Amino acid sequence: MISDSQNGNGTFSADVRLSLFVDDQQIDVASLGPGVGVLRDARSISATEGEIETIVDEQVTRWPIRITTKLDGSTKRFEFIGLE
């Protein structure tokens, strides 16, 4: 029997959403790695602190971060450190 998360090929695929919360805005994140993220769209962000939110199969996790690179609208990539 195939579960809801199994795609028919014998592999599983999770529903994953990534967001950055800064300056009372929710910004879509395309990918995250250790200490680095990539925004879905390049934009200017003046805040230095915010929260990363991951939602994996409806399981929400949030953690505070400090953005350590300047986001001036010319790049999607940013570096950060966790505050917890």
C-alpha positions as CSV (number, residue, x, y, z in Angstrom):
1,M,0.0,0.0,0.0
2,I,1.3,3.5,-0.9
3,S,1.1,6.1,1.8
4,D,0.1,9.7,1.2
5,S,3.8,10.8,1.1
6,Q,5.0,8.0,-1.2
7,N,5.1,8.9,-4.9
8,G,4.5,5.5,-6.5
9,N,8.1,4.9,-7.4
10,G,8.9,3.6,-3.9
11,T,10.4,6.9,-2.8
12,F,9.1,9.5,-0.4
13,S,8.8,13.2,-0.9
14,A,8.1,15.6,2.0
15,D,6.2,18.9,1.6
16,V,8.8,21.5,2.6
17,R,8.4,25.3,2.9
18,L,11.2,27.7,4.0
19,S,10.7,31.3,5.1
20,L,12.7,34.2,6.6
21,F,10.8,36.5,8.9
22,V,12.3,40.0,9.2
23,D,10.9,43.5,9.6
24,D,7.4,42.2,9.9
25,Q,7.7,40.5,6.5
26,Q,7.6,36.8,5.5
27,I,10.2,36.2,2.7
28,D,10.3,32.9,0.7
29,V,13.6,31.1,1.0
30,A,14.6,28.7,-1.9
31,S,17.2,26.7,0.0
32,L,19.1,26.5,3.3
33,G,22.5,25.0,4.3
34,P,24.7,25.3,7.4
35,G,24.9,29.1,7.9
36,V,23.8,30.0,4.4
37,G,20.5,30.6,2.7
38,V,19.2,31.6,-0.7
39,L,16.2,33.8,-1.1
40,R,13.6,32.8,-3.8
41,D,13.9,36.4,-5.1
42,A,16.7,39.0,-4.6
43,R,15.7,41.8,-2.4
44,S,17.1,44.4,-0.1
45,I,16.8,43.6,3.7
46,S,18.1,46.1,6.2
47,A,17.4,43.9,9.3
48,T,20.2,42.0,10.9
49,E,18.1,39.7,13.0
50,G,15.1,37.6,12.2
51,E,13.8,34.0,12.2
52,I,14.0,31.1,9.9
53,E,10.9,29.0,9.6
54,T,10.9,25.5,8.2
55,I,7.7,23.6,7.6
56,V,8.2,19.9,6.8
57,D,5.0,17.9,6.3
58,E,3.1,20.5,8.5
59,Q,5.7,20.3,11.3
60,V,6.8,23.9,12.0
61,T,10.2,24.8,13.4
62,R,11.4,28.4,13.9
63,W,14.8,29.6,15.2
64,P,16.2,33.1,15.7
65,I,19.2,34.1,13.5
66,R,21.5,37.0,12.9
67,I,22.1,37.9,9.2
68,T,25.8,38.4,8.7
69,T,25.9,39.6,5.1
70,K,24.4,42.7,3.5
71,L,21.3,42.1,1.4
72,D,21.2,45.1,-1.0
73,G,18.9,43.6,-3.6
74,S,21.8,42.4,-5.9
75,T,22.0,38.9,-4.5
76,K,19.8,36.1,-3.2
77,R,22.5,34.5,-1.1
78,F,22.8,35.4,2.6
79,E,24.9,34.1,5.5
80,F,23.6,33.8,9.1
81,I,24.4,32.5,12.5
82,G,21.9,30.9,14.9
83,L,21.1,32.8,18.1
84,E,20.2,29.9,20.2
